Amino acid sequence: MAVEALKAIREGEEEGRKLIEEAKGSAAEILKDADDAVKQLKEKAHAAEKDSEAQISDKYAQEGKKEEEAIMRDALAEAEKQKATAESEFSSTVNLVLERILGLR
């Protein structure tokens, strides 16, 4: 009976070792799967970050272009206004200079 009990204990210990090894293997596999999942999530986050970065950059580039166009329109309008003023004053200035040179008046 004692021999049978020792055999049963040894079989139990062997079964326990097998279960521990299987548990270690399962744990290693679970950790590997978790690492793979984390890597995939990081890659997705990085891709999403790049997409967001591109969208934000495009948005502000478009806003900058619109602002540039508005500034250029205003600047050209102001330049045309000053040109018109200069042209309108040019002939009177020429006449004044000619009058002074020729001693008219």
Secondary structure, 3 states (H helix, E strand, C coil): CHHHHHHHHHHHHHHHHHHHHHHHHHHHHHHHHHHHHHHHHHHHHHHHHHHHHHHHHHHHHHHHHHHHHHHHHHHHHHHHHHHHHHHHHHHHHHHHHHHHHHCCC
